[in-house]
């Protein structure tokens, strides 16, 4: 069985909620999944997984500095050949988020991109949340779809 991890950075808990919903979807889809904050996981821990999903809140149209440092630290481990996906949390009216930065890292690590990235949305100006009404369900479905893709 493939092992998955959802690794995330969060400021106000919205990205954590999205990460947990995605992990729940991965489990319902038949994968063994862990969900950890970047504060709870070391780069060498991430290397043990087959599927790695990265999530971060959008900050100034990018990922937060602490997520960038974490992603840079992953250059020391072997992720080539593993599969990955990304999600971010951002305002519903924001056209640019942290997804492109996370996808760039996935590609730089030599990982395969499993799915188009998922923007998880907050109402415009509601930086503390909550997430839009159906976005946690969207996250769970994203996890299920990824699980289906890797088990085909």
Residue pairs with C-beta under 8 A, 6 or more apart in sequence:
1 30
1 31
1 32
2 31
2 32
2 50
2 51
2 150
2 151
3 31
3 32
3 33
3 34
3 48
3 49
3 50
3 51
4 23
4 26
4 31
4 32
4 33
4 34
4 49
4 50
4 51
4 52
4 53
4 146
4 147
5 33
5 34
5 35
5 36
5 41
5 45
5 46
5 49
5 51
5 52
5 53
6 19
6 20
6 22
6 23
6 26
6 33
6 34
6 35
6 36
6 53
6 55
7 19
7 36
7 37
7 38
7 41
7 46
7 52
7 53
7 54
7 55
7 70
8 15
8 16
8 18
8 19
8 35
8 36
8 37
8 38
8 54
8 55
8 56
9 15
9 37
9 38
9 55
9 56
9 57
9 63
9 64
9 66
9 67
9 70
10 16
10 19
10 37
10 57
11 57
11 64
12 57
12 127
12 128
12 129
13 129
14 57
14 89
14 120
14 122
14 128
14 129
14 130
14 131
15 55
15 56
15 57
15 88
15 89
15 120
16 37
17 131
17 136
18 55
18 87
18 89
18 120
18 131
18 135
18 136
18 139
19 35
19 53
19 55
19 87
19 139
20 35
21 136
21 137
21 139
21 140
21 143
22 35
22 53
22 55
22 87
22 118
22 139
22 140
22 142
22 143
23 33
23 34
23 35
23 143
24 140
24 143
25 139
25 140
25 141
25 142
25 143
25 144
25 145
25 146
25 147
26 33
26 51
26 53
26 143
26 144
26 146
26 147
27 33
27 143
28 140
28 143
28 144
28 147
29 143
29 144
29 145
29 146
29 147
29 148
29 151
30 147
30 151
31 51
31 147
31 150
31 151
33 143
34 49
36 45
38 66
38 67
38 70
43 70
43 73
43 74
43 76
43 77
44 77
46 52
46 74
46 77
46 79
47 77
47 78
47 79
49 82
50 82
50 83
50 150
51 82
51 83
51 84
51 85
51 114
51 146
51 150
52 79
52 82
52 83
52 84
52 111
53 84
53 85
53 86
53 87
53 146
54 67
54 71
54 84
54 85
54 86
54 87
54 102
54 105
54 106
55 86
55 87
55 88
55 89
55 102
55 120
56 63
56 64
56 67
56 88
56 89
56 98
56 102
57 63
57 64
57 88
57 89
57 90
57 98
58 88
58 89
58 90
58 91
58 94
58 96
58 97
58 98
59 65
59 98
61 94
61 96
61 97
61 98
62 68
62 98
62 101
63 71
63 88
63 98
63 101
63 102
64 98
67 98
68 101
71 101
71 102
71 105
74 105
74 109
75 108
75 109
79 109
79 110
79 111
80 109
80 110
80 111
81 110
81 111
81 112
82 109
82 111
82 112
83 111
83 112
83 113
83 114
83 150
84 106
84 109
84 111
84 112
84 113
84 114
85 106
85 113
85 114
85 115
85 117
85 118
85 142
85 146
86 98
86 99
86 102
86 103
86 106
86 117
86 118
87 99
87 117
87 118
87 119
87 120
87 139
87 142
88 97
88 98
88 99
88 102
88 117
88 118
88 119
88 120
89 119
89 120
89 121
89 122
89 131
90 97
90 98
90 119
90 120
90 121
90 122
91 121
91 122
91 123
91 124
91 125
91 126
91 127
92 121
92 122
92 123
92 124
92 132
93 124
97 119
99 117
99 118
99 119
102 117
103 113
103 117
106 113
107 113
114 146
114 149
114 150
115 142
115 145
115 146
115 149
118 138
118 139
118 142
120 131
120 135
120 138
120 139
121 131
121 132
121 135
122 129
122 130
122 131
122 132
123 132
